[in-house]
Amino acid sequence: MSDKKKMGRPVEGEPKTEKIGIRISKIDLEKLEICSKKLNKSRSNVIIDGIRRTYREIED
């Protein structure tokens, strides 16, 4: 076996190495889907944007 690193997609910014699972209502999932489509972002990125926005609010 080779010691070469696997080639994958390049990572922008900080690597995302952690994984979480959440339970949400159907209504919230529908809202997430709408945001994802309107913003042309993945559901994960919409959630991350929300976390960052909330964090900025509490830091002020």
PyMOL commands that set and color helices and strands:
alter all, ss='L'
color gray80, all
select helices_A, chain A and resi 26-39+43-59
alter helices_A, ss='H'
color red, helices_A
deselect
rebuild
show_as cartoon
